[in-house]
Each structure stands twice: as C-alpha cells, then as structure tokens.
Amino acid sequence: MQKLALFRLHLIVFLWGFTAILGKMITANAQILVFYRMLFAAVCLFIFIRVFKKESIKISKKLFFQLSAIGFAMALHWLCFFYSIKVSNVSIALSCLSLSTLFAAILEPLVFKRKVDISEIVMGTVIVSCILLIFKTEFQYKEGIFFGILCAVFGTIFSVFNGKMFGKTSSGNIIFYEIFSGWFILALIYLFSGQLFQLNEINYRDLALIALLASVFTAFPMLESVSLMKYISPFTLILTVNLEPVYGIILAFFIFGESEHMSPVFYIASLVMILAIVVNGFIKAKKQKQLK
C-alpha cells in the first residue's frame, strides 16, 4: 500500500507540473483561462461530492466567507502564474514558485503563532539569491519574473491560511468552496470592469484543453492529495510536491524546444533552489524525530 501511495503521489505531482505545459498550449489569455478553469473545476468537484459521494455541502456563513477569501487568493495565484507563462515561459514561472518557501517561513509563524525557524530563513535567503541571479541573466523575462514572484506570494497566502481550514468541514467542501468562490469573485470583477463580455473570445480547442486542465490536472490531484494523507506523512507530501518545478521544466524543455532553452546560469540557480528546499525538508524531519 505504501509503494502504491508513493506512485499516486508522484503521479499527481507530475500532473501539477503539466499544468504549466497546458497553460502555454492554451492560446486564451490568463484571465479567460483561469475563469474557465475555476468554473469547470468547481462543477467537477460539485458532481463528485453530491452525486458520487452523496455528501452535504452545507457550511456556516462564517466558514463560507473565510473560504471565499482564501479562494480569491487562489484565483490571484493562478492568474499571476499563467500570466507569467504567457509573457515569459514555463521555466521562469516554475522557478519563481520556489520563493513560496521563503514567504511561508515568514507568514506561517505569524498565522500559527510559532517561532521563526532560522534554517527556513537561511534557505529562503539562498533562494532569493538564486532568483536575483536568474533576474540578472534572464532580464528579458523581467515581467514574467515579477508576476512569478507575485504568484509565489499569493500561493503562500493560500497555502498557509488553507492550513487553518482543515477540520472545519470535509476536505472536498473546502476545495469546492475555495474554487467556486474564487471563480465567483472573478466573475463579479469581470462584470463590473466590462471584461465579462470578452470571455466568449475563446475557441473550442482551448475550451477542451481547459476542461482537461480543470478535471484531470486540478480537481483530481487536489482530491487525491487529501486522500493520500492517510498513507503518507505530511513531510513526504511536501518534499515530493517540491518536484513540481523539476517535472515542469524538463517537460517544457522537450515539448516546446527553443523557447524554453535557458542559460546555464538559470539551470544551476534552479538546481541550487531545489536542493536548498530538499535539504531544509530533511533538517525539519530530523528535528521532528528529536522532539518525539
């Protein structure tokens, strides 16, 4: 069962890594892409929860507003992620995601009221140094790097506050309301800004790819990651999820060719960032064992 769980874990991380590939293949802009992704994912989750599992989706008003705020952070995270891909490339967007570790090292202690972990700050400093090096050598992608960093900020906000929600209702309900609320808030923003009427500027090929992205590469991995917590440790989950940029960058290199070929400095800096995250994970695991 443990080996099967690890295989399933690597499968969903691979699927997450492939979302960036689909994001580049889809010709629609980031606003349209995220709008339909969240809509289709919410529909998939609703069908799964109500039709297949026959569970209630009733939650309190207070929890609904909390999940809505987190869902909006998720929407902004995805908007910045796909916009970064559109104005630069997959490799830049994915490498910037590594900054989430530094932002989490700062935000998580504030939210969960624990001491700041010095090893996390040191590791975060290494990652920032690598990002600055990438920015210097890949300056032509400055806009993509900027939105990649914003993507990491909103992704951290989503992840940290999402950690406070589990246990208040079922995991399926949490994911459903976050995605649905994120979509609904985006719809309101598009409505009042006049962008809502531009959402029909999308072809059937893009709609099919977004439907695939929303179901196989969004709803399924999210639900699967929750169910895997019964068989694997949170440490194993977090450590393996850090492989997402690795899968994505390698896939982009072979699928898109020249547009994804970066300088040697980029790949060295990316490797150092990933190694820093992995080493920090092992340090944390060792500290947890010593506390037991």
Rosetta blueprint (number, residue, H / E / L):
1 M L
2 Q H
3 K H
4 L H
5 A H
6 L H
7 F H
8 R H
9 L H
10 H H
11 L H
12 I H
13 V H
14 F H
15 L H
16 W H
17 G H
18 F H
19 T H
20 A H
21 I H
22 L H
23 G H
24 K H
25 M H
26 I L
27 T L
28 A L
29 N L
30 A H
31 Q H
32 I H
33 L H
34 V H
35 F H
36 Y H
37 R H
38 M H
39 L H
40 F H
41 A H
42 A H
43 V H
44 C H
45 L H
46 F H
47 I H
48 F H
49 I H
50 R H
51 V H
52 F H
53 K L
54 K L
55 E L
56 S L
57 I L
58 K L
59 I L
60 S L
61 K H
62 K H
63 L H
64 F H
65 F H
66 Q H
67 L H
68 S H
69 A H
70 I H
71 G H
72 F H
73 A H
74 M H
75 A H
76 L H
77 H H
78 W H
79 L H
80 C H
81 F H
82 F H
83 Y H
84 S H
85 I H
86 K H
87 V H
88 S L
89 N L
90 V H
91 S H
92 I H
93 A H
94 L H
95 S H
96 C H
97 L H
98 S H
99 L H
100 S H
101 T H
102 L H
103 F H
104 A H
105 A H
106 I H
107 L H
108 E H
109 P H
110 L H
111 V H
112 F H
113 K L
114 R L
115 K L
116 V L
117 D L
118 I H
119 S H
120 E H
121 I H
122 V H
123 M H
124 G H
125 T H
126 V H
127 I H
128 V H
129 S H
130 C H
131 I H
132 L H
133 L H
134 I H
135 F H
136 K H
137 T H
138 E L
139 F H
140 Q H
141 Y H
142 K H
143 E H
144 G H
145 I H
146 F H
147 F H
148 G H
149 I H
150 L H
151 C H
152 A H
153 V H
154 F H
155 G H
156 T H
157 I H
158 F H
159 S H
160 V H
161 F H
162 N H
163 G L
164 K L
165 M L
166 F L
167 G L
168 K L
169 T L
170 S L
171 S H
172 G H
173 N H
174 I H
175 I H
176 F H
177 Y H
178 E H
179 I H
180 F H
181 S H
182 G H
183 W H
184 F H
185 I H
186 L H
187 A H
188 L H
189 I H
190 Y H
191 L H
192 F H
193 S H
194 G L
195 Q L
196 L H
197 F H
198 Q H
199 L L
200 N L
201 E L
202 I L
203 N L
204 Y H
205 R H
206 D H
207 L H
208 A H
209 L H
210 I H
211 A H
212 L H
213 L H
214 A H
215 S H
216 V H
217 F H
218 T H
219 A H
220 F H
221 P H
222 M H
223 L H
224 E H
225 S H
226 V H
227 S H
228 L H
229 M L
230 K L
231 Y L
232 I L
233 S L
234 P H
235 F H
236 T H
237 L H
238 I H
239 L H
240 T H
241 V H
242 N L
243 L L
244 E H
245 P H
246 V H
247 Y H
248 G H
249 I H
250 I H
251 L H
252 A H
253 F H
254 F H
255 I H
256 F H
257 G H
258 E H
259 S H
260 E H
261 H L
262 M L
263 S L
264 P H
265 V H
266 F H
267 Y H
268 I H
269 A H
270 S H
271 L H
272 V H
273 M H
274 I H
275 L H
276 A H
277 I H
278 V H
279 V H
280 N H
281 G H
282 F H
283 I H
284 K H
285 A H
286 K H
287 K H
288 Q H
289 K H
290 Q H
291 L H
292 K L
